[in-house]
Amino acid sequence: MSDPTRTSQSTRHASGPAGAAARTPAAAVAPRIRRPRAAAFRALISAAAITGTLLAAAGASAPAALLARFPVQANLAAALVFAGAAHRAWNGRRVVSPRLTGALLPFLLLPAVLHHAFPAADSTAFALPHATAPTVPQAVAHQLLFAATPLAALADWLLLTAPRGFRAACIWQWPVYPLLYLAFALAFPAVAGAPSPGAALALGIGLAGFLLPLIVIGIDQVRPAPRLRGNRISPTGIGPLK
């Protein structure tokens, strides 16, 4: 694949205005393509993550302690990244690095999968504090943090981003933080604000933390490209207007 930032040997030594134009990278003169619908959707994801976190903090006896919980950390990161992605899509700027946006997918999906597939994980730091009779704000917070935000991030990836943006190095990079957090929760349960998971549950959490990035990257390599309005395939070289 050609690199739009490099110039060919035939144009490198050209002089005059034509040579200057030939040496200009295509990315420097490409028109900005604003994507207001993608910007609005990503702003909603950021708002859902922030709202769920605030509602969970409002119903907690120790709101500051929630910062040590993995779902809260993942949703705060999602709020920041998707807010930046919405700003870039609105202004037609370059998208946020797939290395960063892709890492959010397993981070958000991990507590959601544990919440629905491993009920015992609700007593660990990978879930919110468990209440016998949750209030309405707590119930809404659970739906936002464990369902709405992860599913919306999944839809954004599948419907609004180009495929094959993730690299093989992400297979071992993305699981690093979930596995380090699991080790932290096992070593310092009091700081994490939840009891340590048992050996079998810890093994399941670690396996899920490793497999989710692998599954995401595998799907990204074979999924079809979404139909993005306002975008078209164009050669990277400088030539006559089409």
ZIZI-V282092 format. One record per residue. N is the residue number from 1. RES is the residue in one small letter. SS is DSSP state (H for helix, E for strand, - for the rest). Layout:
N RES SS
N RES SS
This chain:
1 m -
2 s -
3 d -
4 p -
5 t -
6 r -
7 t -
8 s -
9 q H
10 s H
11 t H
12 r H
13 h -
14 a -
15 s -
16 g H
17 p H
18 a H
19 g H
20 a H
21 a H
22 a H
23 r H
24 t -
25 p -
26 a H
27 a H
28 a H
29 v H
30 a -
31 p -
32 r -
33 i -
34 r -
35 r -
36 p H
37 r H
38 a H
39 a H
40 a H
41 f H
42 r H
43 a H
44 l H
45 i H
46 s H
47 a H
48 a H
49 a H
50 i H
51 t H
52 g H
53 t H
54 l H
55 l H
56 a H
57 a H
58 a H
59 g -
60 a -
61 s -
62 a -
63 p H
64 a H
65 a H
66 l H
67 l H
68 a H
69 r -
70 f H
71 p H
72 v H
73 q H
74 a H
75 n H
76 l H
77 a H
78 a H
79 a H
80 l H
81 v H
82 f H
83 a H
84 g H
85 a H
86 a H
87 h H
88 r H
89 a H
90 w H
91 n H
92 g -
93 r -
94 r -
95 v -
96 v -
97 s -
98 p H
99 r H
100 l H
101 t H
102 g H
103 a H
104 l H
105 l H
106 p H
107 f H
108 l H
109 l H
110 l H
111 p H
112 a H
113 v H
114 l H
115 h H
116 h H
117 a H
118 f -
119 p H
120 a H
121 a H
122 d H
123 s H
124 t -
125 a -
126 f -
127 a -
128 l -
129 p -
130 h -
131 a -
132 t -
133 a -
134 p -
135 t -
136 v H
137 p H
138 q H
139 a H
140 v H
141 a H
142 h H
143 q H
144 l H
145 l H
146 f H
147 a H
148 a H
149 t H
150 p H
151 l H
152 a H
153 a H
154 l H
155 a H
156 d H
157 w H
158 l H
159 l H
160 l H
161 t -
162 a -
163 p -
164 r -
165 g -
166 f -
167 r -
168 a -
169 a -
170 c H
171 i H
172 w H
173 q H
174 w -
175 p H
176 v H
177 y H
178 p H
179 l H
180 l H
181 y H
182 l H
183 a H
184 f H
185 a H
186 l H
187 a H
188 f -
189 p H
190 a H
191 v H
192 a H
193 g -
194 a -
195 p -
196 s -
197 p -
198 g -
199 a H
200 a H
201 l H
202 a H
203 l H
204 g H
205 i H
206 g H
207 l H
208 a H
209 g H
210 f H
211 l H
212 l H
213 p H
214 l H
215 i H
216 v H
217 i H
218 g H
219 i H
220 d H
221 q H
222 v H
223 r -
224 p -
225 a -
226 p -
227 r -
228 l -
229 r -
230 g -
231 n -
232 r -
233 i -
234 s -
235 p -
236 t -
237 g -
238 i -
239 g -
240 p -
241 l -
242 k -
